[in-house]
Amino acid sequence: MSPQHSPPPWSRLRRQVGDLLLGTEPRMRSRLLMCLLANSLYLGWILFIPLYIMPRGLVSQGAAHFFIAHQFIALVTFYPLVRSGLTARWGDPGLVVPQIVWACVVLVVGYAISPVGRAVSLQTLSLILVFGFLSLRPRAALWTGVGMIAMLLAMLLWCLLTAPPDFEPRLQSLLILTTCAILGLLTWQSHGFALRRQRLSADRNALATALQEVEVLMQHDPLTGLYNRQHLQGRLEAERERARAGGHRFCVALIDLDHFKHINDRHGHAMGDHVLITFARQAQAVLRETDTIARWGGEEFLIMLPDTEPVDKAGIALRRLREGLRRTPVSDEAPQMRVTFSAGVAEWSQGESIDQLLDRADKALYEAKRQGRDRAVQAPKPIPEPLQPPAPPSPH
C-alpha cells in the first residue's frame, strides 16, 4: 500500500482499540457493545453514589456501600466473561438474563430502603426489560418478566409487613401494581417479539438450506451424484486461467464406458443405472481430492486432474480406477458383470482453449476404442503454428 493511501494513525488506533474491546467476530461485537453500555452505567453509579448521594445523606452509609459493591461486582464480572469467549456456547452468550436479574435485585432493594429513588427505580425496571427485546429467546423473555414482577410483589409484601420509613401503603401499592401491569405488558410484547424473531430465523435457515439444495441440484447429476457438465465446464475455464498465470500443468481424461448400449439392451436400463453408479463410486474412491470428475453425458465422464502430467499421475489414477472396477460387481443380479472403460487423456498446452483440449481428448478416446477398448490413450501434443514472416513494408 502506498503512503498516500495508508489510513491515518488515529484511524488505525481506533480500529485496534475497537478490536481489543469488542473482538472481530460480528456477533461477539454486538454482545460486547451491550456489555460496555451496561458497564458505563455501572461505572456511572459507582462514581455518582460517593460523589453526590452520600455527601447529601440521601441514603445510609450501609446502603451506599451495598450499592457500590453491587455495581462493582457487575462491572468486573459480566464484560470480562463475555469478552473471554467462555460464554460463546452458552444458551445466553451475552449474559443478558443474568444482567437483567442482577440489575433488578439492586433496584428492588433500593426501592425498599431508599425513599428518594423509588420513582426512578420503577421507571428503570421497565427500561431494563426493554434491553432483552433484541436478544432473549421466548422462554427467557417470559421468565425474566415473570421474575421481575415476582420480585416487585415480594418487595411490596415485605414493605407492607415491615412498614419502612416514608412508605405510604396505598400510594406505593398503586405505583407498584401499576408497574407490574406495565412489566406484564412489556413481557408479553418481548415474548411475542422473540417468537417472531425465532420464526424469522427458522425461515431464513430454511431458505438458506433450500438454496443450498437448489445449488447442489444445479451442479450435480441426480443419478450418480457427480458434478454435471455445466459445473465442470466452469471449473475447466478457471483451471485454464490458473495454469496460464502460474505456469503449471493440468490434464483431462475423457472416459466412455465400454459396451454400455449393449448392457442397456440386454439387461435393461435399471442395470445401466447400476453400472453408472458403480463407476461413479469407484472413481470418487480412487481419485485425489484435488481431482474433479463429472458426468459429461450419457455414459461419458470427464476427469480434470490439476498439477498432473498424463504420462504419470493421470495414468496411475486411471489404472487404479480400472483395477477397482474389475474387483467390484455391478449388481447381485449379474455377479459376473464388470465395468470397463476407454479413455482419452490430453494435457493442456499454453495458448490452447478448453474446446481444443477436449477435442484432442475426444480423438484420443476414439483411438482407444479403435485399439480394442478397455484402455487409455494419450493425445499427442498440439503442433504449434509456424510463425508467419513479417509482411514487407509497403512501397508507399
N, C-alpha and C positions, 0 to 999 in steps of 0.2 A: 504494500500500500504506500503510495507516495505521500510525502509530508503534508501537501495541501489538502489531501482527502482524509487524513487521520482525525479521529474525533478529539475535541479539546480535552485537556486534562480533567476539568471538573466533570465532564460528561462520563469519562471512564471511571472516575472516582465514585460518582453517583451510581453507576451500574454495578461496580464492585461492592459498594455498601449494600445496595439492594439485594444482590445475590447472597451476600453474607447473612443478611437479616431474614430474607424470605425464601432463599433457595432458588433453584432454577426450574423445578417441576411445577407446571401451572396450577395443579390442584393444591399442592402444598403452599404455594404462594398465596392463594386466596384464603386458606385456613390461617396462615401465619399473619396475614394482614388483619384479620378479625381479632386474632390474639393480641397483636400490637395495639389495636384500637382499645381493647379492653385493658391492656397494660397501662395505657395513657390515663385511663380513668382511675385505675388502682393507684398509680403514682400521684395523680392529682389529689386524691383523698388523703394519701399519706402526708402530703405537704399541707393540705388545707386544714386538717384537724389540728395539728400543733401550732400552726401559724395564725389561725383565725378563730376556730371554735374553742380551743382550750383557753386562750387568754381571756375570752369573754365569758367563760364559765357556762357555756351553753350545755355542756354535758359534764358528767363527773369524770374525775381522773381515771377511775377504773373502766368506765365505758369508753373513754377516749383511747386508752391503751388497748382495749379489746378490738376496737375498730381498726386501729393502726396495724395490730398484729394480723387481723383477718385480711386486710388488703395486702400486707407484705407477703403472706403465705401464697396468696393468689398470684402476686407479681413474680415470685421466684419458682412457681410450680407449673402453671399451665403452658406458657410460651416455651420454656425450655423442653418440656416433654414433647410438644408438637414439633419443635424445631429439630429435635434429635432423631425424628423418624420412628420412634418406638411405637407411636400410635397409628402409623400408616395402615396397618392391617386390622385395626380395631373397628368395631361397628360404628363408633363415633370418633373418627380420626382427629377432628378438630376440637374434641373435648367440649362441645357446645353444651350438652346437658349438664356435666359437672360444673361448668362455669355459671350456668343459669341457677342451678341449685345453690351453689356457693354464694352468689350474689343475693339470692332470695333470703338465705339464712340471716345475713347481716342486716338486710332491710327489715325483716320481720322483727328481729331482736331490737333493732334501732327504734322501730315504731313503739315497741313496748316500753323501752326505758328512756327514750328521749322525746319529750313532748314537742320540742322545737321543730324536729324534722319529720313529723308524722305525715304532713301533706305531701312532702317531697318523696317520702318512702312509698306511698301508694301510687303516685304517678310513675316512679321509677320501676316499680314492679311490672306495670303494663308495658313499659318501654323494653324491659329486659326480655319479655316473652316474644316481642317482635323480632329479636335477633335470631330466633330459631326458625323463622318463616322460610328462609332460603336454604337451610341445611338439614333440619331434623326430618327423620323418617316419620311416617304416620303414627306408629305406636309411640315413638319417643315424644312426638309433639303432644299427643293425647295425655300421656302420663306426666309429662313435665307440667302441663297446665293444671291437671288434677292435683299434682303435688303442691303447686303454688297455692291453690285455693285451700287445700287442706292445712297448709302451714298458717295461712291467714286466719282461718276459722279456729285453729288451735290457739293462736295468739289472742284472738278475741275472747275465747273462753277463759284463758289464763288471766287476762286483764279484768274480766268480769268477776272472777273469783278473788283476785288479789287487790283490785282497786288501786292501781298505781297513781302517783300524783298527776293532777290535771287531766284525768281521764273521765270524760263525760259519757256514761254508758249509752245513752240514747243517740247522741250525735255520732260518737265513734262507731257504734254498731251500724248506724245507717251508712257511714262512709265505707266501712269495711265490707258490708254486704253489697254495696253498690260496686265496689272494686272487684269483689268476687264475681259479680254478674258480668262486668267488663272482661275480666280474665277468662270467664267461661266462653264468652263470645269470641275472644281472640283465640282461645284454644280450639274452638270449633272451626274457625277460619284457617288456623295453622294446620290442623289435621286435614281439612279439605284441600288446602294448597299442596300439602305433602303428598296426598293421594294423586292429585293431578300431575304433580311433578314425577311421581313414580310411574304413572301410566305413560307419560310422555317419554320417560327414559326407556321403558319397556318397548314402546312403539319405535323409538329411534334405534334400539338394538335389533328389533325385528327387521326394520328396514335395512340396516347395515348387513344383517345376515342374508336377507333376500338378495341384496345387491351382490354380495359375495357369491351366492349360489348362481345368480344370473351370469356373473363374470366367469365362473367355472364352466357353466354350460356353453358359453360363447367361446371358450378357449379349448375345451376338451371334446373328444369324441365320445358320445354317450355309450357305445358298446364296449370299447377297450379301456376307456379312462385315460388314454394317451392324449397329448395335445393334438389339436386339429391342424389342418393345413394353413389356415389363415394365421394362427398364432405363430407357427414355426416360420412362416414367411417373414413376419416382422422380426423374429429373433435372428434369422439369417442376415437380414439387412443390417441389423445392429452389430452383429459379429463382423460383418464385412467392414463396417466403418471402424470398428475397434482394431481390426487387423491392419487396415490402411494406416491408422495413426501410430500403432505400436510396432508394426513390422513383424508380428508373429504369424504363425500358420494355423489354418484350420481346414478341415475337410468334411465332406458329406458322404454318406453311404445310402444309395437308393436301393431298396430291397423289395423283391417281389416274391411272394410265397409260391412255391412250385406246385403246379397241377391243382390250383385252387378251384378252378371251374369244374374239374373232374370230381373233386371232393363234393362240391355242391350238387352236381348232377347225380352222383351215385349214393351219397349218404344224406342229402337234404341240407337245407340252409341252416338248420339248427346246428348240425355238425360243423358247417362252415363257420358259424359264430364261435363255436368252441375252439376251432383252430386259430382264429384271430385273437381270442382272449388268451389262449395258451402262449402264443408268440409274444403278445404284449407283456405278459407277466414275466416271461423269461428274459426279455430284453431289459425290462426295468431292474431285474435282479443282477444282471451281469455288467450293465453299463456303469460308467463313472457318474458321480453326482453332477459333474460339470457337463456331461453329455445330454443332449436333448433329442428325444425321439417323438415322432408324430405319425399318426395315420394319414398318409398322403392321399389316399383314395382307394376304395375297394380293398384289394389285398396288397396294396403297395404301402410301404413305410419309408420314412426318411429319417436318418440319424445325422445330427450335427455334432461333430467332435472338435471342440476348441483345442488349440495348442497341441495339435496332433498331425503327424505325418502319415500318409496312407501306408507306407511300407512297414511301419512298426505298430504303433498302438491301435490304429484302426483295424489292421489285420488281426491283431490279438483279440480285440473286442469281438469281432465277427466270428472268430474261431471258438471263443468261449460260448457265444450265443448258439452256434451250430451244435456244439457238444452238449449244451444243456437241453436243447430241443430233442436231441437223439435219445436222451435219458428220460424224457417226460412224455407219458402217454397223453393223448388229447382227451379221451373220454373212456369211461368203462365200457361203453357200447362198442368201441373199436380199440381194444387194448394194444393191438399191434401197430396202429397208425402212428406215424411220427411226422413232424413238420420239418420240411427242408425249405431252403430259400436260395435265391440267386441275388447277387448284389453287385452294384457298380459303384466303385469308390473313386472320388475325384478330389484332388487338393486344389484349394483356391489359389490363384495366381494374381499378382499385382495387376491392377487395371481391368480385371475380369468382373463382369456383372454376375449377379446371382443367377439370372436366366442362363447365361453362358456356362456357369459352373454346373447347373442342374442338367443342362443339355449334354455335357461331357459325361456326367454320371449316368444318364439315361443310355447313352451309347455304350458305355462300359457294361451296364446291366444287360443290354441286348446281346453283347458279345458273350457274357456269362451264360445266357440261355442257349446261344448257338453252340457253345462248347459242351453242352450236356447238362446244364443246371447244377444246383447244389454246390455252388462255388462263388467266389468273389473275384472280380476283375478290376484291376486298377486302370483308370483312364490315363492316357498319355498327357503329358504337359502340353498346354496350348502353344502353338508356334507363334512367336512374336512377329508382328507385322514388320516388314522391312522399312527402314527409314527412307522416306522419299527425298530425293535430292532437291535442294532449293531451286525455285524457279529462276531462270535467267532474268536479269534486270531488263526492264522494258527500254527499248531504244529511245522512247520519248520520256 
